[in-house]
Amino acid sequence: MKTSKPSAAARRWFGRNAGLRPRLVLIVGIAMLAPGALAVLQAINSFNNSMRTLEQSLAQAAQLSATEEVGMIAASREILTSLAQHPDVQAGSGIACRRALQRAIGGLNQYEGAAVVNAAGEMTCTSAPLRKPVRVDDRDWFRDVTGGAEFTVSDLLVNRWLDKWGIVTAVPLPDANDGANGAVALFINLDWLTGRYKKAAPGDDTALALLDSKGEVLSDAPSSSLQSRLPARDVIATHLNKRTTEVQARAFRARAVDGTWRLYAISPLLEGRIFVILGTPVLTAVGPLALQVAWGVLTPFLMWALAIAVVWFGIEHLVVRWITYLERITSAYASGRHGVRPERVSAAPAEIRSLGETFSRMADLISSRESELRDSLAQKELLVREIHHRVKNNLQLVMSLLNLHARRIRDPRAEEAFAEARSRINALATLHRRLYESESLQEIDLHWFLEDLCAELRRGGLSRGRNVELVVESPSEVIGPELAVPLGLLVTEAITNAYKHAFADRTHGRITVQVERDSPEYLLIRIRDDGSGFDPENLSTDSTGLGRSLIDAFVRQLHGELEIKSDNGTVVEVRFPAPVQLRGEVKRTA
């Protein structure tokens, strides 16, 4: 029995039908998850560490600026201490005193001026000529010095003899009893301080300024660009309040007035009376770090994509194309071409070569086994043909014996019974002759079988001298012996009954055997005569005759449906299952 080749399941990207490449891609993807996640975490951790380092560096830069300022103030103390011991300065007036002050600050741009103040708070000697008398007895720094302080630094103030903003450092001017006979003071100009920090600021977008304790920018006329690069005043005040007791600088991130996010650092100066603020755009500071993090995050994905590409093309080149090739070889084997050999696998990996050699050995074994089966099948077909031939001859012998006995019978009813028996035997003989003469012992052409059967029935003596035409109208349908036997006997009984009953008072008539394909699964056979017909009521009450009993038995063997009706004669119609069968196919019905 020939069976159709089962189709291979469609390959998918998931589920049981997933191919080799998707499975390996999934395995590689899962294997790369752990190192990829670790690389991403390391990149994020590195970014956080770098941000902390950046904040510390910025805070150190601000602290360094403040430290340099403290160093400058300490240097001013040494200068003032040296001036306080100078005889010309102790004199408190005159050209010699002025020259001593000028020599002390000469070449030092941070000091705008120097002055000697007497015990009453009046400036008596200055490095630059005075335009009018100046008194400082109300200044806190003067009171601290005369009150016993060895060194003092003032808050931000306006210098009365220079009319500029700045800070004053001072030491006491000793008298003969080591008391305070006044003060020697140096003035540090605010413009020099801010200008110095501006030069230290790296770039136009960097914000660097001095602030007072309220967060105001210390400058005679702060530029709008500087103000826009600083945070809002309330933000600065908040961070200043948090750091009033701190000495070290600290960093924070805030949005500037111009909308740019910056990283700022604030460092206290002069014990928290002045602050240095340094700010740089976050994008400028973090840009290289962000690129580093992006690269650290992207690298695992690039590695994953590279691994997937290597797996994809490697599996395609080393495995999949050879599996596809072997699949074509097996398809050739399935179609019966066992002479095909997988010669191309000589260039494949060792495992594929071994599989190809196994396929070759399998094809050799299949070819050998198929040859043995063909020989055995040919022998069996020959034996079956011989059996059919002998059965046909035996049936012919039985018919001959019946003919010899029929010639000696004078009773018409007995002669008729002998003719019916010969017709049934002749149907079987015709079937066996068709089987051993056909190419396949399992296939019978229905059209030619019915033609031969009707020809034998014409010669069987059933017409009794009447001119009855027997016509076959059938397509070329292929059926098996299991259908041909009951169908041939059914047709024989129906035609015999027609000869026997349809033309009782007539000398001529017509019997037609029609076969139609009712559906792909069913055939319809109709035996029609143009005789006298029958009474349907008599048919329903008389169903015990031998002919009718045989017809019912044959219909049951066909698993069919019987309908007998009177329509300008008698019509015997049987519908039975017989799926469409092509030549070369062997199908068996239940």
LUMLUMSE-699245 format. One record per residue (C-alpha): residue in three letters; x, y negated, z. Coordinates in steps of 0.25 Angstrom, whole numbers, padded with zeros to 4 digits, always signed. Example, Ala and Ser with C-alpha at 12.3 -4.5 7.8 and 13.67 -1.06 7.14 Angstrom:
BEGIN
Ala+0049+0018+0031/Ser+0055+0004+0029/
***
This chain:
BEGIN
Met+0000+0000+0000/Lys+0006-0013-0004/Thr+0006-0024+0006/Ser+0008-0039+0005/Lys+0021-0045+0011/Pro+0019-0052+0024/Ser+0022-0066+0023/Ala+0033-0072+0032/Ala+0028-0081+0043/Ala+0030-0096+0039/Arg+0042-0102+0046/Arg+0040-0113+0056/Trp+0047-0123+0065/Phe+0041-0117+0077/Gly+0035-0105+0083/Arg+0037-0090+0079/Asn+0039-0093+0065/Ala+0050-0103+0067/Gly+0062-0101+0058/Leu+0077-0099+0063/Arg+0081-0113+0060/Pro+0070-0120+0069/Arg+0073-0110+0080/Leu+0088-0113+0080/Val+0085-0128+0079/Leu+0077-0127+0091/Ile+0087-0119+0099/Val+0098-0129+0095/Gly+0089-0140+0099/Ile+0086-0134+0113/Ala+0101-0131+0114/Met+0105-0146+0111/Leu+0094-0151+0121/Ala+0103-0150+0134/Pro+0116-0156+0128/Gly+0108-0166+0121/Ala+0100-0170+0134/Leu+0114-0170+0141/Ala+0120-0179+0131/Val+0108-0189+0132/Leu+0109-0189+0147/Gln+0124-0192+0146/Ala+0122-0203+0136/Ile+0111-0209+0145/Asn+0120-0207+0158/Ser+0132-0213+0150/Phe+0123-0225+0146/Asn+0119-0228+0161/Asn+0133-0226+0166/Ser+0137-0236+0155/Met+0126-0246+0159/Arg+0131-0245+0173/Thr+0145-0247+0169/Leu+0141-0259+0160/Glu+0133-0265+0172/Gln+0145-0263+0181/Ser+0155-0269+0170/Leu+0146-0281+0169/Ala+0145-0283+0184/Gln+0160-0282+0185/Ala+0161-0292+0174/Ala+0152-0302+0182/Gln+0160-0298+0195/Leu+0173-0301+0188/Ser+0168-0314+0184/Ala+0164-0317+0198/Thr+0177-0312+0203/Glu+0185-0321+0194/Glu+0177-0332+0199/Val+0180-0328+0214/Gly+0195-0327+0210/Met+0194-0341+0204/Ile+0188-0347+0217/Ala+0199-0339+0225/Ala+0209-0346+0216/Ser+0203-0359+0219/Arg+0205-0357+0234/Glu+0219-0355+0232/Ile+0221-0367+0224/Leu+0213-0375+0234/Thr+0221-0369+0246/Ser+0234-0374+0239/Leu+0228-0388+0236/Ala+0224-0389+0251/Gln+0239-0387+0255/His+0244-0397+0244/Pro+0249-0410+0251/Asp+0244-0419+0240/Val+0230-0412+0241/Gln+0230-0414+0256/Ala+0233-0429+0254/Gly+0219-0429+0248/Ser+0221-0440+0238/Gly+0230-0446+0228/Ile+0236-0443+0215/Ala+0244-0431+0220/Cys+0232-0425+0226/Arg+0225-0425+0212/Arg+0237-0420+0205/Ala+0238-0408+0215/Leu+0223-0405+0212/Gln+0225-0406+0197/Arg+0237-0397+0198/Ala+0230-0387+0206/Ile+0218-0385+0196/Gly+0226-0388+0183/Gly+0224-0377+0173/Leu+0213-0371+0180/Asn+0200-0373+0172/Gln+0191-0367+0183/Tyr+0194-0379+0192/Glu+0187-0392+0188/Gly+0193-0400+0199/Ala+0199-0401+0213/Ala+0197-0411+0224/Val+0201-0414+0238/Val+0190-0418+0248/Asn+0193-0425+0261/Ala+0187-0422+0275/Ala+0175-0432+0272/Gly+0171-0424+0259/Glu+0177-0435+0249/Met+0185-0431+0238/Thr+0198-0438+0239/Cys+0206-0431+0228/Thr+0202-0424+0215/Ser+0208-0417+0203/Ala+0200-0427+0194/Pro+0198-0442+0197/Leu+0185-0445+0205/Arg+0175-0455+0198/Lys+0169-0457+0212/Pro+0170-0453+0226/Val+0165-0439+0229/Arg+0161-0433+0242/Val+0158-0418+0245/Asp+0156-0418+0260/Asp+0142-0413+0257/Arg+0147-0401+0249/Asp+0146-0387+0256/Trp+0160-0383+0251/Phe+0166-0395+0258/Arg+0159-0393+0271/Asp+0163-0378+0270/Val+0178-0382+0269/Thr+0178-0393+0279/Gly+0170-0384+0288/Gly+0182-0374+0289/Ala+0180-0365+0276/Glu+0194-0362+0270/Phe+0188-0361+0256/Thr+0174-0363+0250/Val+0167-0362+0237/Ser+0155-0371+0234/Asp+0142-0367+0227/Leu+0139-0373+0213/Leu+0139-0388+0214/Val+0141-0400+0206/Asn+0155-0406+0208/Arg+0154-0421+0212/Trp+0166-0426+0206/Leu+0166-0418+0193/Asp+0150-0417+0192/Lys+0151-0403+0187/Trp+0145-0390+0193/Gly+0154-0380+0199/Ile+0159-0374+0212/Val+0169-0380+0222/Thr+0180-0372+0230/Ala+0187-0379+0242/Val+0197-0377+0253/Pro+0199-0386+0265/Leu+0210-0397+0265/Pro+0218-0395+0278/Asp+0222-0406+0287/Ala+0233-0407+0297/Asn+0226-0398+0307/Asp+0222-0388+0297/Gly+0208-0393+0297/Ala+0199-0397+0285/Asn+0203-0411+0280/Gly+0194-0410+0267/Ala+0194-0400+0256/Val+0201-0396+0242/Ala+0191-0392+0232/Leu+0191-0386+0218/Phe+0179-0387+0208/Ile+0176-0375+0198/Asn+0167-0380+0187/Leu+0155-0372+0183/Asp+0157-0374+0169/Trp+0170-0367+0169/Leu+0164-0355+0177/Thr+0153-0354+0167/Gly+0162-0356+0155/Arg+0172-0346+0160/Tyr+0161-0335+0161/Lys+0155-0339+0147/Lys+0169-0336+0141/Ala+0169-0322+0149/Ala+0155-0319+0143/Pro+0157-0309+0132/Gly+0148-0314+0121/Asp+0137-0324+0118/Asp+0126-0315+0123/Thr+0133-0313+0137/Ala+0127-0320+0149/Leu+0137-0325+0159/Ala+0134-0336+0169/Leu+0135-0341+0184/Leu+0123-0342+0192/Asp+0120-0348+0205/Ser+0113-0341+0217/Lys+0099-0344+0211/Gly+0103-0339+0197/Glu+0105-0352+0190/Val+0116-0353+0179/Leu+0127-0361+0184/Ser+0130-0371+0173/Asp+0129-0386+0170/Ala+0120-0383+0158/Pro+0117-0368+0157/Ser+0115-0364+0142/Ser+0102-0359+0137/Ser+0109-0347+0131/Leu+0115-0343+0144/Gln+0102-0344+0151/Ser+0095-0335+0141/Arg+0106-0324+0143/Leu+0103-0324+0158/Pro+0091-0317+0165/Ala+0079-0325+0170/Arg+0082-0333+0183/Asp+0074-0324+0191/Val+0081-0311+0187/Ile+0094-0318+0190/Ala+0089-0322+0204/Thr+0084-0308+0207/His+0098-0302+0204/Leu+0105-0314+0211/Asn+0096-0311+0224/Lys+0100-0297+0224/Arg+0115-0300+0223/Thr+0116-0311+0233/Thr+0124-0302+0243/Glu+0131-0294+0232/Val+0146-0297+0228/Gln+0147-0288+0216/Ala+0140-0290+0203/Arg+0129-0282+0198/Ala+0122-0280+0185/Phe+0108-0280+0180/Arg+0100-0280+0167/Ala+0090-0291+0164/Arg+0083-0298+0152/Ala+0089-0312+0149/Val+0081-0324+0146/Asp+0083-0322+0131/Gly+0077-0308+0132/Thr+0090-0300+0131/Trp+0093-0289+0141/Arg+0106-0291+0147/Leu+0115-0284+0158/Tyr+0119-0294+0169/Ala+0128-0294+0180/Ile+0128-0304+0192/Ser+0140-0307+0201/Pro+0140-0316+0213/Leu+0151-0327+0214/Leu+0154-0335+0226/Glu+0147-0327+0236/Gly+0134-0327+0228/Arg+0133-0341+0226/Ile+0136-0340+0211/Phe+0134-0328+0202/Val+0140-0323+0189/Ile+0130-0317+0179/Leu+0135-0309+0167/Gly+0125-0303+0157/Thr+0127-0295+0143/Pro+0116-0290+0134/Val+0112-0276+0137/Leu+0112-0273+0122/Thr+0126-0277+0121/Ala+0130-0270+0133/Val+0122-0258+0131/Gly+0123-0257+0116/Pro+0135-0248+0116/Leu+0130-0240+0128/Ala+0117-0238+0120/Leu+0124-0233+0108/Gln+0132-0224+0116/Val+0119-0218+0123/Ala+0112-0217+0109/Trp+0124-0210+0104/Gly+0124-0201+0116/Val+0109-0198+0114/Leu+0110-0197+0099/Thr+0122-0187+0099/Pro+0114-0175+0105/Phe+0104-0177+0094/Leu+0114-0178+0083/Met+0120-0165+0089/Trp+0107-0159+0089/Ala+0104-0163+0075/Leu+0117-0158+0070/Ala+0115-0145+0078/Ile+0101-0143+0071/Ala+0107-0146+0057/Val+0118-0136+0059/Val+0109-0126+0064/Trp+0099-0129+0053/Phe+0109-0128+0041/Gly+0117-0117+0048/Ile+0105-0108+0050/Glu+0101-0111+0036/His+0114-0108+0030/Leu+0118-0096+0039/Val+0105-0090+0042/Val+0092-0095+0035/Arg+0096-0095+0021/Trp+0101-0080+0023/Ile+0088-0076+0030/Thr+0080-0083+0018/Tyr+0089-0075+0008/Leu+0086-0062+0016/Glu+0071-0065+0016/Arg+0071-0066+0001/Ile+0078-0053+0000/Thr+0068-0046+0009/Ser+0057-0052+0001/Ala+0064-0045-0011/Tyr+0064-0032-0003/Ala+0049-0034+0000/Ser+0046-0036-0015/Gly+0053-0023-0018/Arg+0066-0028-0023/His+0075-0020-0015/Gly+0087-0021-0024/Val+0089-0036-0019/Arg+0101-0037-0010/Pro+0105-0049-0001/Glu+0118-0051-0008/Arg+0119-0066-0004/Val+0120-0063+0011/Ser+0135-0060+0009/Ala+0138-0074+0011/Ala+0129-0075+0024/Pro+0133-0073+0038/Ala+0136-0059+0043/Glu+0123-0057+0050/Ile+0115-0061+0037/Arg+0125-0052+0029/Ser+0122-0040+0038/Leu+0107-0043+0037/Gly+0108-0043+0022/Glu+0115-0030+0022/Thr+0104-0024+0030/Phe+0094-0029+0020/Ser+0102-0023+0009/Arg+0102-0009+0016/Met+0087-0011+0019/Ala+0085-0014+0004/Asp+0092-0001+0001/Leu+0085+0007+0011/Ile+0071+0001+0006/Ser+0075+0004-0009/Ser+0079+0018-0005/Arg+0066+0021+0003/Glu+0058+0014-0008/Ser+0064+0023-0018/Glu+0061+0035-0010/Leu+0046+0030-0008/Arg+0044+0028-0022/Asp+0049+0042-0026/Ser+0040+0048-0015/Leu+0028+0039-0019/Ala+0030+0043-0034/Gln+0030+0058-0030/Lys+0018+0056-0021/Glu+0011+0048-0033/Leu+0014+0059-0042/Leu+0008+0069-0032/Val-0004+0061-0030/Arg-0006+0059-0045/Glu-0005+0074-0047/Ile-0015+0076-0036/His-0025+0067-0043/His-0022+0074-0056/Arg-0025+0087-0050/Val-0037+0082-0043/Lys-0042+0077-0056/Asn-0039+0090-0063/Asn-0046+0098-0052/Leu-0058+0089-0053/Gln-0058+0090-0068/Leu-0058+0106-0066/Val-0070+0104-0056/Met-0077+0096-0067/Ser-0074+0107-0077/Leu-0080+0118-0068/Leu-0092+0110-0066/Asn-0094+0108-0081/Leu-0093+0123-0083/His-0103+0125-0072/Ala-0112+0114-0078/Arg-0113+0121-0091/Arg-0119+0133-0085/Ile-0130+0125-0077/Arg-0143+0124-0084/Asp-0150+0116-0072/Pro-0150+0101-0076/Arg-0150+0097-0061/Ala-0138+0105-0058/Glu-0131+0101-0071/Glu-0133+0086-0067/Ala-0127+0089-0053/Phe-0115+0095-0060/Ala-0113+0083-0068/Glu-0114+0074-0056/Ala-0103+0083-0049/Arg-0094+0082-0061/Ser-0096+0066-0061/Arg-0091+0065-0046/Ile-0080+0075-0049/Asn-0076+0067-0061/Ala-0076+0054-0054/Leu-0065+0060-0044/Ala-0058+0065-0056/Thr-0058+0052-0063/Leu-0052+0045-0050/His-0041+0055-0049/Arg-0037+0054-0064/Arg-0037+0039-0062/Leu-0028+0040-0050/Tyr-0017+0049-0056/Glu-0017+0041-0069/Ser-0016+0027-0062/Glu-0003+0021-0059/Ser-0006+0020-0044/Leu-0013+0031-0037/Gln-0019+0021-0028/Glu-0025+0012-0038/Ile-0037+0014-0048/Asp-0042+0005-0058/Leu-0057+0004-0055/His-0061+0000-0069/Trp-0054+0012-0076/Phe-0058+0022-0065/Leu-0073+0018-0067/Glu-0071+0019-0082/Asp-0065+0033-0081/Leu-0076+0037-0071/Cys-0087+0032-0080/Ala-0081+0039-0092/Glu-0081+0052-0085/Leu-0095+0050-0080/Arg-0100+0048-0095/Arg-0094+0061-0099/Gly-0099+0068-0086/Gly-0113+0072-0092/Leu-0121+0063-0083/Ser-0128+0056-0095/Arg-0135+0069-0100/Gly-0136+0064-0114/Arg-0140+0050-0110/Asn-0133+0038-0116/Val-0129+0031-0103/Glu-0118+0020-0104/Leu-0108+0019-0093/Val-0100+0006-0092/Val-0090+0001-0082/Glu-0088-0014-0079/Ser-0076-0015-0069/Pro-0064-0024-0067/Ser-0050-0018-0065/Glu-0050-0016-0050/Val-0040-0007-0043/Ile-0045+0002-0032/Gly-0039+0014-0024/Pro-0043+0028-0024/Glu-0050+0026-0011/Leu-0060+0017-0018/Ala-0060+0024-0031/Val-0065+0038-0026/Pro-0078+0033-0019/Leu-0080+0023-0030/Gly-0079+0033-0042/Leu-0088+0042-0035/Leu-0098+0031-0032/Val-0098+0027-0047/Thr-0100+0041-0051/Glu-0112+0043-0042/Ala-0118+0030-0046/Ile-0116+0033-0061/Thr-0121+0048-0059/Asn-0134+0043-0052/Ala-0136+0033-0064/Tyr-0135+0044-0074/Lys-0144+0053-0066/His-0155+0043-0062/Ala-0154+0030-0071/Phe-0157+0036-0085/Ala-0167+0047-0082/Asp-0177+0044-0093/Arg-0167+0036-0102/Thr-0156+0040-0113/His-0147+0029-0111/Gly-0142+0019-0100/Arg-0131+0011-0095/Ile-0122+0012-0082/Thr-0113+0001-0078/Val-0102+0002-0067/Gln-0098-0012-0063/Val-0087-0016-0053/Glu-0085-0030-0048/Arg-0076-0037-0038/Asp-0086-0042-0028/Ser-0075-0049-0020/Pro-0060-0047-0017/Glu-0063-0036-0007/Tyr-0075-0029-0014/Leu-0079-0022-0027/Leu-0093-0020-0032/Ile-0097-0008-0041/Arg-0110-0008-0048/Ile-0116+0005-0055/Arg-0128+0000-0063/Asp-0137+0008-0073/Asp-0148+0003-0082/Gly-0157+0015-0078/Ser-0171+0016-0072/Gly-0166+0011-0058/Phe-0173+0016-0045/Asp-0183+0012-0035/Pro-0176+0006-0023/Glu-0186+0012-0013/Asn-0183+0026-0018/Leu-0168+0023-0017/Ser-0170+0019-0002/Thr-0177+0032+0001/Asp-0169+0041-0008/Ser-0154+0040-0003/Thr-0151+0055-0001/Gly-0147+0059-0015/Leu-0133+0064-0017/Gly-0129+0052-0027/Arg-0134+0041-0017/Ser-0127+0048-0005/Leu-0114+0049-0013/Ile-0115+0034-0017/Asp-0117+0030-0002/Ala-0105+0039+0002/Phe-0096+0033-0009/Val-0100+0018-0005/Arg-0097+0021+0010/Gln-0083+0026+0005/Leu-0081+0013-0002/His-0086+0005+0010/Gly-0095-0002+0000/Glu-0110-0007+0000/Leu-0120+0000-0009/Glu-0132-0006-0016/Ile-0141+0002-0026/Lys-0151-0006-0033/Ser-0161-0005-0045/Asp-0158-0016-0056/Asn-0162-0012-0070/Gly-0156+0001-0066/Thr-0148+0006-0054/Val-0137-0002-0048/Val-0127+0004-0038/Glu-0118-0007-0032/Val-0107-0004-0022/Arg-0098-0015-0016/Phe-0086-0010-0009/Pro-0073-0016-0003/Ala-0061-0015-0014/Pro-0051-0027-0012/Val-0044-0032-0024/Gln-0032-0023-0027/Leu-0022-0027-0037/Arg-0014-0016-0045/Gly-0002-0011-0038/Glu-0009-0014-0024/Val-0014-0002-0016/Lys-0025-0006-0006/Arg-0033+0004+0002/Thr-0047+0001+0007/Ala-0053+0006+0019/
***
